[in-house]
Structures are given as C-alpha cells and as structure tokens.
C-alpha cells in the first residue's frame, strides 16, 4: 500500500512499486524523491516509512526487506542503497536464488537529521542515530552514535579532531 503525503514531491521518473503482499510504503510531508529513485518491495514483509522534509536523490535504491524507517530531515545523496535483507547462502546444493532470505537483523533505522553521502550502502540491522554523517562510499552494518561522522572506520563524534 502506498501512502504519499500530498505535499511530497515525487519525480515522475521515480519508480515506487506497490507491494502485492501488503507492505506499506509511506512518504512524509515535503519529502523530495528525485528521478531514478527506486523503492522496491522485496526480501521480506517490512514497511518503508520516510519522515517529513527528507531528500532522496537520484539513483538511490530502497528495498523494503525487513523494514526501513527514515526520520525527519534526512538527506540521502545520489546512488545510495538501503538493503534491509540478505540472501540465504548456506545450502551448497541449491542455487542462491532458490534459498530465500536469511532471518531479519532488525531492518534499518535512520533517525532525524542524518546525512548519507553519495554511494553509501546501508545493510540490515543498521541503526544511524540522530545527526550522524556517513561519508561517500561507506558501508554501514551496525550502529552509529548520534552526531558522529562515519567514513568506513570507527565513528567519531562531530567536532572531534581526526588526527
């Protein structure tokens, strides 16, 4: 089910698929979804809930998987991937495509006022606390502290020296 606030700005070139299994995709007030953004229900029964005043830029892909929650005022740069799901791979006697998906690690939670740089990949189980910044090209699979900067290495608080 699609729930798009009437004040949201969705490019006619964005591709938001409605779920055939009842997954909810909700886009909040004044949120901008740019051209070539893809939101795809796959890999689980989770919902995608995007808060108010967010910007999701061109080329970003969001899978529903085990669920994605995006807070208020989040900026997602171009070509990011939010993948709250993982293929099962344990059975060597069956092709990966036939094995389904692994158990949920909790989906993805992105709190308010977070900025994802270009090309960031966020994986199942990731929690990005309020005000954190994720550098371009990073892969996030755990929890990032509030107001930290993450560049693929241990996060540091915003304002700390990076010696």
Secondary structure by P-SEA (a helix, b strand, c coil): cccccccbbbbccbbbbbbccbbbbbbcccbbbcccbbbbbcccbbbbbbbcbbbbccbbbbbcccbbbbccbbbbccbbbbbcbbbbcccccccccccccccccccbbbccbbbbccbbbbccbbbbccbbbbcccccccccccccbbbccccccccccccc
